[in-house]
Amino acid sequence: MDYNKAIEILYNQAPMFQNVGKKAYKTGLETTHELDEIFQHPHRRFRTIHVAGTNGKGSCSHLLSAVLQKAGYKVGLYTSPHLKDFRERIRINGEMISEEAVCEFVELAQPIIGELQPSFFEITTAMAFRYFAMQEVDVAVIEVGLGGRLDCTNIINPEISIITNISIDHTDLLGATLPEIAREKAGVIKSGCPAVIGERQPEVAQVFIDKAEEVGAPLYFASDEMADAELPECEMKGYYQDKNRRTVLTAIRELRKQGKFDISDEAVVEGFAQVCRLTGIMGRWQLISENPRIICDTGHNEAGIKFVVNQLLHEKYTNLRIIIGMVSDKKIDKVLELLPKNAIYYFTKAQIPRALNENDLQKQGAEYGLRGDVYPTIKQSFEQAKIDYEEGDLIFVGGSNFTVAEIL
């Protein structure tokens, strides 16, 4: 089996949430446990760190991976979604899983896929856990796919659980209010396992306190614990990374307390400073080009766009040109309301079924004072923005992971 065939099987036989949204989401952990049994519980053969949250969980996962790498550990990293290549989801010390390993797993799992009909994320999680076990990693940083309580990564017994923050997102699956969403994400808090919450948010703090007391888990709010901490320089830019840095520093402190990890201050400083080079993370306030000046960011929900807009306020430019594409299965009113009115917009859509039609996006944007032209593809919008660019301008690309992925 060649790699293209293997990817085709994964995408077509196990529909991907990244492409089709809610139709690809399965509730319950029954299939996950069946897969875990079939592959002989691979996650039990290495230590794990579990990372959940609405925004920042990808950044925190990569920061932790980078620090642990610099501390001398062989580190697995499982994240989602990917931007350019499926293999970005499964890495060891920054190196993507090989095409051969993907093919080998899919060939082995194809009869199982036909029998159990797992979701794309369920079968991909099984692939990651088996690969990490076979490669004998010391520890794996595991990012939750969606929610927490019923996410298929939630069969692990981690050394520490992290929940970065809570914001309104995936309301059709996780709940319509912040406390409802928090209760789903609190499902990763386990008995005797320290839990780090990135932000003490008044609306949801008690949800985490109650869950921690219920299961007997030590609980720490990073925004309290590291409020005055000196933060190491980070290769990922953006003011919003301050919260992620505090979260990771709190987690590292607790890992040190356990006595199971030897993490020096030097490893922390070097891991933060080299996180992109060590892990391959992309799309976090990433400078694509200096001339023309082009920056992209994957922030796509209300909280994520707040961070983006705040960052834009600190940028200097003559004209702000925003290439934006969004998905059709989310409420975007709150996002559009936040976006700057003084920008020139290039409304477009990614080449996925979930993409919101560019004309519909333009129409909805106009209701919030956003003005610009429509482009049927991201490539066309990108080329036009570069043609329109004048010295001193800034081109920003965002609105969804998929928009950023096509630009990259």
N, C-alpha and C positions, 0 to 999 in steps of 0.2 A: 504494500500500500504506500503510495507517495503522499507527501505532506498536503498537497492541495485536496486530495481525496479525503484525507483524514479530517481536515477543517470543514469540508463540505458536509461530511457525516455529522460532525458536532453541531454545525449551524442548522442543518435541515432536519435531522432526526430528533434533535433536542433544542427546540426553539429558544433563541437567546433573548432575554429581557432587554438587553441593550438595543435590539432591533425592533422587537414587536411589543415590548411593554408588558402590561398586566397579563396578557394571554399566556406568557411564558412563566408566570409566577405560580409556584405550587406551595400550598400551605401544609404544615405538618412535617415531621421528621421521619416518617415511616420509611420512605424510599432511601433517605440518607443512611439510616441504620442498616437497611438491607445491603446497600453498597458497602458500608463499612464492614459488615460481616463477610461479604464475598471477598474483599481484599485484605481480610485478616487484621483489621483495626490498625492500619499503619500509623495513625496519629499518636498511638501510645508509645511509639518508638523514638520520640524526640520531645523536647520541651517546647511549650508554645506560649505565645503572648497574644491576647485577643483584643482587637481594636474595633470599637463601634462608634456611632455618632452620625449626626446629619452632615456636618461639614468638618473638614480637617482630618478625617480618619486616614485618608491616603497619605497626607503629609506626615502625620505622626507615625504611621507604619514605616515609611521610608526613613524617617529620622532615626527611629529605634533600630532598624536594620543596619543603617550606616554606623551607628555608635557600636553596636555589637560586633560588626565586622572589624572595626578598628581595635576592639578589645581582644581580637584574636579568635572569635568564634566563627564556625561555619554556619551561615544564617540563611534559612529559607524565607522567602517573602511571597505571600499570596495576596494579590490585590485585584480590584476591578473598578471600572471597566478598563479594557485596553484602549489605547489611542490609535496605534498604527499596526501593531502585530499582536495576534492572539497570545503569543509566547511571553509578552510583557507581564501577564498575570502570574506567572510562576517563575521565580528567579532564585538562584542560590549565589550569594555574595555578588549580586548585581548581574550575573550572567543568566540570560533567558534559558528556559528549558530548550533542549535541542529539538529540531524537527524530527529526528529519528526517535526520540523518546515519546513525542506526541503520537507519531505513527504507531509505535509499538503498543502504546496504551489503547488507542482507538481500535486497533485490530483485535486486541484482547477483549475489549469491552463491547464490541459491536453486538454480539448476541445478547449481552446484558441490557444494552440500550433498547434493543427490540423487545425484550421481555418486560422490563420494568418501566419503560417510558419515562426515564428521569428528565428533569429539566436540564437545560444547558449548564446552569450553575451547579446543580447537584453532581453531574458527571465530571465537570471541571474540578470541583472541590475534591472528588475522589482521586482524580489524576494528580492533583497537587500533593495531597497527603501521601499517596503511594510513592511519588517521585522523591519527596523529601526523605521518606523512610529508606528508600533504596540508595539514596546518595548519602545517607547517614549524617544528616545535618545535626548540629548541636542544639539548635533552637530554631523555631519558625515563627515569624510574625504573621498572624492571620487576620486579615481585614474582613469584617462582616460584609456580606453582600447587600442585604436589605433588612433593616430592623434589628433583630437580635434574638429574641425569644425563640422564634421558629426558623431562624436562618440556619442553613445546613452546615455552617461552620460551627454551630453551637453544640457539637458533640464533644468538643475538646475540653480538657481540664487544664486550663492555663496556669502559668505562674503568677500572672497578673491580668486583670481585665481593665480596659480603658474605654471610657465613653467620652468623646470629645465635647459634644454639646448637643442641644436639641433645638431643631427649627422645624417649621412647617414644610413637609415634603412627603410625597407618596401617601397623601391622605386617604386615597381609595384603598390602600393596603394596610396602613399602620394606625389610622385614626385621624380624626379631624381636629383634635386639640393637642396642645403641647403635652399635657399630662398623659393622654392616651398614647402618644408617640413615645414618651419617656418610659412608660410601663413596658412597651415592647422592647425597647433597647436595654432596659434594666434586666432583661432576661439573661444577659451574659454574666451577671454578677452571681458568683457561685460560693458555696460554703467554704470558709476558711481561706479564700483567695482574695488578696487585696484588690480593691477596686479604686481606680483613679477617675474622677470626673473632671473634665477640663474646665468647665465654668460652673460657678454657683449661680444658677438662674432661679430667681424667686418662684417662678411658676412651677418648676419641676424638682427643685432640690429635695423636697420632702419625699417624693416618689423614690428617689435613690436611697435616702436615709432609711425609709421603711423597708425597702428590699434588702438592704445590707443587714439590718437588724434581724429580719426574718430568716436569712440564711446563715447569719454569723460571719459576715465578711468585713474586715477592716475597710473603712471608707475615707477617701481623701479628696478634697476639692483643690485642684491645682491652682485655681485663681486665688485661693486663700494661702496655700502652702508656699507658693512661689511669687507672691505679690510683689515683693521687693528684691527678688533674686536678680543677680547680674546674668544676663542672657548671652550665651556665646553667639558669635556671628554665624549666620546661616547662609548657605549657598542659594537656598530658595528665597527669593525676594518677595516683598509685600509685607505691609505692617501687620496683616492678619496672622502672619506666622509667629508673632509674639505669643499668642495664646497657645499655639501648638508647641512652641519651645517650652513653655511653662509646664504643659501637660507631660511632655516627654521627660523633662528634668525630674518631675515628681515621680514618674514611673521608674526612672533609673534609680532614684534614691531608695525606693521600696525594693527593687531587685537587689540592690546592694545589701539591704538589711537582711534579706533572706539567706545570704551567704552562699548562694548557688551560682552567682555570677561575679566575676572579677572585672570591674569596669573602672578604669582609671579616669581622672579628670582630663588627661591628655586625649583619651579615646573619645570622650564627649566633645571636646573642642574640635578635634579633627573630623569626627563624624558629622557634626553640624556643618563644618566649613566645606566638606566634600560630598555632601549628601547626593547631589545630582550625579556626580562622577561615579560614586560608589554604587548607586542603586538604579540609575537610569530614569529617575522620575522626570516627567515632562508636564508642561501645561500649567504650572503654578507661577503666575506673574512672570512668564518666560519671555525674555527678549529674543525675538526671532531675527531681527535685523536692526542695524543702527541707522542705515541710510538706504531706503526710507526707514524711519523708526517704527517698528511693528512689535507690539506686545500682545500676548494671548494669555487667557486664564480660563480655567474650566468651571469657575463658579457659575451656578445655573439656577439655584433657588433663591428665595428672598434673602436669606442670611448671607449666602455666597455673593449675591449681587451687591449687597450693602458694603461688603468688604471691597469689592471691585470699585464701586463708585467712590468710596472714601480714598482708595489708592489713587484714582484718577485726579482727585482734588489736589494731590501732592505732585502731580506731573505738570511740567511746563510745555505748552504747545500753542501754536497759532490757531490751527483748526483741529478739532477732534473728529476723526472719522471712525465710525463703529460698524464693523461687519458683524451682523447678528443673525443667528438661526436658532430656533427653539424646537421643542417637541410638542406634539399635539395632545398628549394625554395628561398634561399638567395645567393647573390654573396659573396663568402668567400675569394676571392683572397687577399683583403686588410687585412683581419684578419690573414690569413696564413703567409703573408709577415711580420707581426709584431712579430709572435711567436718566442721564443728563439731557435736558431739552436743547442745549446749545450745540449738540453734535450733529454731524451729517451721517445719516444712517444708510447702510447697504443691507436691505432686508433680503434674506436668502434662505435656503434650506439644504440640509444634509441629504445624502443619497441613502436614506433608510426609510422603512415604512412608517416609523413613528414621527417623522419630521413634519412640522407644521408648514403648511403651504405659505410661500413667501408673500402672496397677495393678502392672505388672511392676517399674517403677522404685521404687514404694513398698515392694514386697516385698523387692527387693534392698537398698534403703536400710535396712530394718528389721534386716537381718543385721549392719549396722554401727552400730546404735543410733540411727538417724535416724528421727524420729517426725513424722507429719503426715498430712493428709488428701489425697485425690486429686481432681483437677479435669480434665475431659476437654478443656478448652481453656485456653490461656494467658490469654485474656481473663477467663475465669471465676476463675482463680486470682488474677489481678491485682486484680480487683474485690473478692474476698473478703479479700485481704491488706490492702487499703485500709480495708475495713470493720472488720477486727480491729485495725488500727493504733491505738496509744495514744501519747500524747505521750512522747517519749524513745526510741521504738522506731526500728529501722532495717529497711527492706525491701531485701533484695538480690535481684537477678534475674540468673540465669546458668545454666551447665551446657552451653550450646551457643550458637553464633552465631544459630541459628534462634529460640531462646527470646528472646534479646535483640532480635532483629529485629522480632518481633511486638509486643513492648512498645513499641519506638520508633515 
